[in-house]
C-alpha cells in the first residue's frame, strides 16, 4: 500500500460533501490504496475489522468536515502502518495507554513522511498546554502533542524524556524505534516514571486524545474477554476484503525505486516477518559445518588479527625500554613494572552482521561444486560465516527471504541477534526451502531497518544469492535490479556495509551492477569462504 497523491493535493478547507462516508472512503483509497468502509454510526472514532467508524456529528459542528478528514486519515494510517493487534499480556492499563500514544505518533509520523499535508489536519487539534495540569492523563496528552509537533516546547522533564526516547533528532525526522513491536519497552520505561512520581491513572475515564484519534479498541481485543471488534461490517463492493496485515504476520511496509519515473514509490512493498520452520530431514541438519573455520576467523579479523605490540609479563621478545626503566627503578628504590616482554594482543571486531539467504525457486539449481543446491550451499556458507563472525566479536543474525508479488515478501528469521547458535538454530536453517521469487530491494531495506537498532560498531549485511532480482508482478527485467541497486546505495549512505556472496557464477555481471566490484565475492567451494569474506569485509 502506498499514497497515490502528493501532500499538496490534500484539501485545506473541505466542504461537507468531501467528508461524507462514501467520499472519505474514496479519498482514503486514493491516499493509501486502502478500500476500507466508512460508517457514521459511532459515539467515538474507532476501527473494527478493517472498517472506519465515525460519529454522526463531529464534537465541534462548525469544524465537522475537517475533523472527519483528520479522523479518517488517522484511522487509515493505522490500517497501513499498524500491526493487527498488540500483545497486552502483563501490561498495566497505564502502559497500554502509553503504547497507544506512541503508536499514534509512530503511524502519523510515517504517514506524514509520504503526505506532509496531513499535519495541517492533525497538529492544530493538539491544544493541551502545561497550564492544563500535571496529572497522569494530562501528561499523556502533553506527550502526544510533543510527539506530533516539533515546535511545541513542553517544560516537564517526563514529556521531554518521552520525546527524546521516541525521536533521535529535534525535528522529528528519525524515530528511535520505527517498528511497533519496540514500543512496549519505551512505554514500560515511561510508565515506571509515572509510578515513581506517585501519579494516579484512571483507566476508566481515560480516552486517547485529541478527539480525532480512535479509541484503540482494536489494539487490545483480548481485554474485552473476547472479540472486541464488534460486528463485522458489510463486505465492500466486488467482494474485495479490507486491506491490512493478517494476524499471523508482522507486516512492515517499504518503498521501492521506480526507474521509469526516477522516484521512490512509498510503502510499495510489504515484508511479512515469520519464524523459520524446523527441518524434518536430519541429514540436512548434519550437512551444516559443525564448527567455526579458523581461516575464516582470521580473514574476518583482517588487520585486527595480529593486534598491537603491548608490554606484558610474558612474551616472545624482551622489551628493551622496559628493562632499562626497571633497572633505573631498582637503583632508585622504586617499584618495578614487571611487564618486561613484548607481544601482540588479539583484537576483536565490534558490531552486527546480518546474513540474508535468498530462498527463491532459482536457488534449487546446482551450486558450482555440484554436490548440493545453491540454497543448501547458502545455508552452509551462512552457518560457517555466522560462527566465524561470532568468534571475532561480531553479533550475527541469519534470515531467509522470498517473494510472491510486492505485497507478499516473506522474511523468515533463523537466528536473532544474541541468540545461541545451537541445534534448534541449525534445524531452522536446514528447514529453509526454495520457492517463490526474489524481491531483493525490499529484503535489503528490511535488513537495514533491522540493523538500525544496532548502533554500536560496524553494521554489515551479507546477501547470499544468485542476484537474479525478479518477481511475478514485474515484467521489466531492469526494474527490480535497479531497485536493489538503489537499496544498496541508500544502505551505504546510512553507514551499513552491504556485500554479496554470489552462488551463480553466470550472473556475476548482473550482481556487480547491483553491489559493485568491491561488494561482490564468488566462493565456489566452502574452502574459498575465508577469502571471499576477507574481500567483502576488508
C-alpha positions in Angstrom: 0.0 0.0 0.0 1.2 3.5 -0.7 0.0 7.0 -1.2 -1.1 8.0 -4.6 -1.4 11.7 -4.1 1.3 14.3 -3.2 0.7 16.3 0.0 0.0 19.5 -1.9 -3.3 18.0 -3.2 -4.8 17.4 0.3 -7.7 19.8 0.8 -7.3 22.6 3.4 -10.9 23.5 3.9 -13.1 20.6 2.7 -16.8 21.0 2.3 -19.5 18.8 3.8 -19.7 16.7 0.6 -16.0 15.9 0.8 -16.5 14.4 4.3 -19.4 12.1 3.6 -18.7 8.4 4.4 -18.5 7.5 0.7 -16.3 10.5 -0.1 -14.0 9.6 2.8 -13.8 6.0 1.6 -12.8 7.2 -1.9 -10.2 9.6 -0.5 -8.6 7.0 1.7 -8.3 4.7 -1.2 -6.7 7.5 -3.3 -4.2 8.3 -0.5 -3.3 4.8 0.7 -4.9 2.3 -1.7 -7.0 1.2 1.3 -10.5 0.2 0.4 -11.9 0.5 4.0 -15.7 1.0 4.5 -16.5 4.2 6.5 -19.6 4.4 8.7 -21.2 7.3 10.5 -22.6 5.1 13.3 -20.4 5.5 16.4 -20.1 7.6 19.5 -16.3 8.0 19.1 -13.9 7.2 16.2 -12.8 3.5 16.2 -11.6 0.7 13.9 -13.4 -2.6 13.7 -12.4 -5.4 11.4 -10.9 -3.1 8.7 -13.8 -0.6 8.8 -13.6 3.0 10.0 -16.5 4.1 12.3 -17.0 7.8 13.0 -19.7 9.7 14.9 -22.7 11.1 13.1 -21.6 14.6 14.2 -18.2 15.9 15.0 -17.5 17.2 18.5 -17.4 20.8 17.1 -20.1 21.1 14.4 -18.5 24.2 12.8 -15.4 22.1 12.1 -17.3 19.0 11.1 -15.8 18.3 7.6 -12.2 19.0 8.6 -12.5 16.9 11.8 -13.9 13.9 9.8 -10.9 14.1 7.4 -8.5 14.2 10.3 -10.2 11.2 12.0 -10.5 9.1 8.8 -6.9 9.8 7.8 -5.6 8.8 11.2 -7.6 5.6 11.2 -6.5 4.7 7.7 -2.9 5.3 8.7 -3.4 2.6 11.4 -4.6 0.2 8.6 -1.5 0.9 6.6 1.2 1.0 9.2 0.0 -0.8 12.4 0.0 -4.5 13.2 -3.4 -6.1 13.5 -3.3 -6.4 17.3 -0.9 -5.8 20.2 0.2 -8.2 22.9 -1.1 -6.8 26.1 -0.2 -9.7 28.4 1.4 -8.4 31.6 0.9 -4.8 30.8 -0.8 -2.4 33.3 -3.5 -0.1 32.0 -1.2 2.9 32.1 1.4 1.1 30.0 -1.3 0.1 27.5 -2.4 3.8 27.3 1.3 4.8 26.6 1.7 2.2 23.9 -1.4 3.8 22.3 0.1 7.3 22.5 3.4 6.1 21.0 1.7 4.0 18.2 -0.5 7.0 17.3 2.7 9.1 17.0 4.5 6.4 15.0 1.9 5.9 12.4 1.3 9.7 12.0 5.0 10.3 11.5 5.2 7.5 8.9 2.0 8.8 7.1 3.2 12.4 7.1 6.5 11.4 5.6 4.6 10.4 2.4 1.9 13.1 2.7 3.3 16.1 4.7 0.0 17.9 4.2 -1.6 15.6 6.7 0.0 17.6 9.5 -2.4 20.5 8.6 -5.3 18.3 9.6 -3.7 16.9 12.8 -1.4 19.3 14.5 -3.9 22.2 15.1 -6.1 19.7 17.1 -3.4 19.3 19.8 -4.4 22.1 22.1 -3.2 20.9 25.5 -0.7 23.1 27.4 1.3 22.9 30.7 -1.5 25.1 32.2 -3.8 22.1 31.9 -2.0 20.4 34.8 0.5 17.7 35.6 -1.9 14.7 36.2 -1.1 11.3 34.6 -3.8 11.7 32.0 -2.8 15.2 31.1 0.8 14.3 30.8 -0.1 11.7 28.3 -1.9 14.4 26.3 1.1 16.7 26.6 3.4 13.8 25.4 1.0 13.2 22.4 1.4 16.9 21.4 5.2 16.9 21.9 5.5 13.9 19.6 3.2 15.5 16.9 4.6 19.0 16.9 8.4 19.6 17.0 7.7 23.3 17.6 5.9 22.6 20.9 8.2 23.1 23.8 6.9 21.4 27.0 8.9 22.1 30.2 8.0 18.9 32.0 11.1 16.5 32.3 8.9 13.5 31.7 7.5 14.8 28.5 11.0 15.8 27.3 12.2 12.3 28.2 9.4 10.7 26.2 10.3 12.9 23.1 14.0 12.1 23.5 13.3 8.3 23.7 11.0 8.4 20.6 12.9 10.7 18.3 16.7 10.8 17.7 16.6 14.4 16.4 14.9 17.7 17.3 12.9 18.0 14.0 11.2 14.6 14.4 12.7 13.2 11.3 14.3 10.0 12.7 12.4 7.7 15.0 14.5 5.7 17.5 12.2 2.7 17.2 10.4 2.7 13.9 8.7 -0.7 14.4 5.5 -1.1 16.6 7.0 -4.1 18.4 9.6 -2.0 20.2 7.0 0.5 21.7 6.3 -1.8 24.6 9.8 -1.2 26.1 9.5 2.6 25.7 6.0 2.6 27.3 7.2 0.5 30.2 10.0 2.9 30.9 7.7 5.9 30.8 5.1 4.1 32.9 7.7 3.3 35.5 8.5 7.1 35.8 4.8 7.9 36.2 4.7 5.4 39.1 7.8 6.9 40.7 6.0 10.3 40.6 3.1 8.7 42.5 0.6 9.9 40.0 -2.8 8.2 39.8 -4.1 7.0 36.4 -7.8 6.3 35.9 -8.1 3.8 33.1 -11.9 4.0 33.2 -12.1 7.7 32.3 -9.0 8.0 30.1 -9.6 8.3 26.3 -6.9 8.9 23.7 -6.8 12.5 22.6 -7.1 14.7 20.6 -10.6 13.6 19.8 -9.9 12.8 16.1 -7.9 9.8 17.3 -9.6 6.4 17.6 -10.1 4.7 21.0 -7.6 1.9 20.4 -10.1 -0.9 21.0 -8.6 -2.8 18.0 -5.2 -2.9 19.8 -6.3 -4.9 22.8 -9.1 -7.3 21.7 -8.3 -9.8 24.5 -9.0 -7.1 27.1 -12.7 -7.3 26.4 -12.9 -11.0 27.1 -13.3 -12.0 23.5 -13.8 -10.3 20.2 -13.9 -6.6 21.0 -14.1 -5.6 17.4 -17.8 -5.6 17.2 -20.0 -7.0 14.4 -18.4 -7.4 11.0 -19.2 -4.6 8.5 -20.8 -5.5 5.2 -18.3 -6.5 2.6 -17.1 -3.8 0.2 -18.3 -3.8 -3.4 -16.9 -6.5 -5.6 -16.3 -8.8 -2.6 -12.8 -7.3 -2.0 -11.8 -7.6 1.6 -10.5 -4.7 3.6 -6.7 -4.5 3.3 -4.3 -4.6 6.1 -1.9 -7.1 7.8 -3.1 -10.6 8.7 -3.0 -11.6 12.4 -0.3 -14.3 11.9 2.2 -11.9 10.4 4.2 -8.8 11.5 3.9 -6.7 8.3 6.3 -3.9 7.5 5.9 -1.5 4.5 8.9 -0.4 2.5 9.3 1.9 -0.5 10.5 0.8 -3.9 12.6 2.6 -6.6 10.8 3.0 -9.9 13.5 3.6 -12.5 10.9 4.8 -15.1 9.8 7.8 -13.0 13.1 8.1 -11.1 11.5 8.2 -7.7 10.6 6.1 -4.7 7.1 4.7 -4.5 6.3 5.0 -0.8 5.0 1.9 1.2 5.0 0.0 -2.1 6.1 -3.4 -0.8 5.2 -5.3 2.4 7.5 -7.6 4.2 5.9 -10.3 6.3 8.0 -11.5 9.2 7.7 -15.1 10.3 9.7 -17.7 12.2 11.6 -20.2 10.1 10.3 -23.8 10.2 12.5 -26.6 11.6 13.9 -29.2 9.1 12.4 -32.6 9.1 15.4 -34.1 7.4 18.2 -35.0 9.9 20.7 -35.3 7.0 20.1 -31.6 6.0 20.9 -30.6 9.6 24.0 -32.7 9.7 25.3 -31.3 6.4 25.9 -27.9 8.0 29.5 -27.2 9.1 29.9 -28.1 12.8 32.4 -25.5 14.0 33.9 -22.1 13.1 36.5 -22.2 10.4 39.9 -20.9 11.7 40.9 -19.4 8.4 37.5 -17.6 8.1 38.1 -16.2 11.6 41.5 -14.8 10.6 40.0 -13.4 7.4 37.3 -11.6 9.3 39.8 -10.1 11.7 42.0 -8.9 8.9 44.3 -6.2 10.2 42.8 -6.8 13.7 44.2 -10.3 13.8 47.7 -9.5 14.8 46.8 -6.7 17.1 49.3 -4.2 18.5 52.6 -4.6 20.4 52.0 -4.3 24.1 54.1 -4.7 27.2 53.3 -7.8 29.1 54.6 -10.2 31.8 55.4 -12.9 29.3 56.1 -12.8 25.6 58.3 -13.9 22.8 60.7 -10.9 23.0 62.1 -8.8 25.8 61.1 -5.2 25.9 64.4 -3.3 26.0 62.8 0.0 27.0 61.0 -1.8 29.9 64.3 -3.4 31.0 66.0 0.0 31.2 63.1 1.5 33.1 63.2 -1.5 35.5 66.9 -1.1 36.1 66.5 2.6 36.9 63.6 2.0 39.2 65.6 -0.7 41.0 68.6 1.6 41.7 66.2 4.4 42.8 64.4 2.1 45.2 61.1 2.5 43.3 58.5 -0.2 42.4 59.4 -2.2 39.3 57.0 -2.7 36.5 57.2 -6.5 35.8 55.9 -6.2 32.2 59.3 -6.7 30.7 58.3 -8.5 27.5 56.7 -7.5 24.2 53.9 -9.4 22.5 50.9 -8.9 20.2 47.5 -8.9 21.7 44.5 -10.3 19.8 41.9 -7.7 19.0 38.2 -8.2 18.1 35.8 -6.5 15.8 32.7 -4.9 17.3 29.3 -4.6 15.5 26.5 -6.6 14.0 26.2 -8.6 10.8 23.0 -9.9 9.2 23.4 -12.8 6.8 20.5 -12.8 4.2 19.8 -16.0 2.4 17.9 -16.0 -1.0 15.3 -18.7 -1.0 13.8 -18.1 -4.4 13.0 -21.0 -6.8 16.2 -20.5 -8.8 18.3 -21.5 -5.7 17.2 -25.1 -6.3 19.8 -25.2 -9.1 23.1 -26.9 -8.5 26.0 -25.0 -7.0 29.4 -24.8 -8.6 30.8 -27.8 -6.6 27.9 -30.0 -8.0 27.3 -31.7 -4.6 24.4 -29.6 -3.4 21.9 -26.9 -4.5 22.6 -23.2 -4.3 20.2 -22.9 -1.3 21.9 -25.7 0.6 25.3 -24.2 -0.2 24.0 -20.8 1.0 22.9 -22.3 4.3 26.3 -23.9 4.8 28.0 -20.6 4.0 25.8 -18.7 6.4 26.3 -21.1 9.2 30.1 -21.1 8.7 30.2 -17.3 8.4 27.9 -16.6 11.4 30.1 -18.8 13.7 33.3 -17.1 12.4 31.8 -13.7 12.9 30.6 -14.5 16.4 34.1 -15.8 17.3 35.7 -12.5 16.5 33.2 -10.4 18.4 30.5 -9.6 15.8 26.9 -10.2 16.7 25.4 -12.3 13.9 21.8 -12.9 12.7 20.5 -15.0 9.8 17.3 -14.7 7.8 15.9 -16.1 4.6 13.6 -14.3 2.1 11.5 -14.9 -0.9 8.5 -13.1 -2.5 5.3 -13.6 -4.4 4.5 -10.1 -5.5 5.1 -6.8 -3.8 2.6 -7.4 -1.0 4.0 -10.8 -0.1 7.7 -10.6 0.6 8.4 -13.3 3.2 11.2 -12.8 5.8 12.0 -16.0 7.8 14.1 -15.4 10.9 16.5 -18.2 11.5 18.9 -16.6 14.1 18.2 -13.5 16.1 21.0 -11.2 17.3 22.3 -12.5 20.6 20.7 -16.0 20.2 22.9 -19.0 20.7 23.8 -21.0 17.5 22.5 -24.3 18.9 20.8 -27.3 17.4 17.5 -25.5 17.2 19.0 -22.8 15.1 20.7 -25.5 12.9 17.3 -27.1 12.4 15.7 -23.8 11.4 18.5 -23.1 8.9 18.3 -26.5 7.4 14.5 -26.1 7.1 14.7 -23.3 4.6 13.2 -24.4 1.2 13.5 -23.0 -2.3 10.4 -21.3 -3.8 8.9 -18.0 -4.9 10.7 -15.0 -6.4 13.5 -12.6 -5.4 12.4 -9.0 -4.5 15.9 -8.2 -3.4 15.5 -4.5 -2.8 12.6 -5.0 -0.3 14.7 -7.6 1.6 17.7 -5.3 1.7 15.7 -2.4 3.1 14.2 -4.6 5.7 17.7 -5.8 6.7 18.9 -2.2 7.0 15.9 -1.4 9.2 16.8 -4.3 11.5 20.3 -3.1 11.7 19.2 0.5 12.5 18.5 -0.7 16.1 22.2 -1.9 16.4 24.0 1.3 17.0 27.4 0.1 18.3 30.3 -0.8 16.0 30.1 -2.0 12.4 26.8 -2.8 10.7 27.0 -5.3 7.9 24.6 -7.0 5.5 25.8 -10.0 3.6 23.4 -11.4 0.9 23.9 -15.0 -0.2 22.1 -15.1 -3.5 22.3 -15.7 -7.2 21.4 -12.0 -7.6 18.6 -12.7 -10.0 16.2 -9.9 -8.9 12.7 -10.7 -10.3 9.1 -11.1 -9.2 5.7 -12.3 -10.6 4.2 -8.8 -10.8 7.2 -7.2 -12.6 7.9 -7.6 -16.4 10.6 -5.0 -16.9 13.9 -7.1 -16.5 15.8 -4.0 -15.2 13.2 -2.7 -12.7 14.0 -4.8 -9.6 17.7 -4.9 -10.3 17.7 -1.0 -10.3 15.6 -1.1 -7.2 18.1 -3.4 -5.5 21.0 -1.2 -6.6 19.2 1.9 -5.2 18.7 0.0 -1.9 22.4 -0.9 -1.7 23.5 2.7 -2.3 21.0 4.0 0.3 22.2 1.5 2.9 25.8 2.5 2.4 24.9 6.2 2.8 23.5 5.2 6.2 26.8 3.6 7.2 25.7 0.0 6.5 28.2 -2.2 4.6 26.4 -4.4 2.0 28.1 -7.3 0.2 27.0 -10.3 -1.8 28.4 -13.9 -1.7 27.3 -15.0 -5.2 26.1 -18.6 -5.7 25.8 -18.5 -9.5 28.9 -17.5 -11.4 26.9 -16.9 -14.6 25.3 -13.9 -13.0 28.4 -12.2 -11.9 28.0 -9.2 -14.2 24.4 -8.5 -13.1 25.5 -8.8 -9.4 28.4 -6.4 -10.0 26.0 -3.8 -11.2 23.9 -4.1 -8.0 26.7 -4.4 -5.4 29.8 -3.1 -7.1 33.0 -4.9 -7.6 34.2 -4.4 -4.1 30.8 -5.7 -2.7 30.9 -8.9 -4.6 32.6 -12.3 -3.9 32.2 -15.7 -5.6 33.1 -18.6 -3.3 33.0 -21.8 -5.5 33.6 -24.1 -2.5 33.2 -23.8 1.2 37.0 -23.7 1.5 37.0 -20.4 -0.5 34.7 -18.7 2.0 37.6 -17.1 4.1 39.0 -15.4 1.0 35.5 -14.3 0.0 34.8 -12.8 3.4 38.1 -11.1 3.5 37.3 -9.4 0.2 33.9 -8.2 1.4 34.9 -7.1 4.9 38.4 -5.8 4.4 
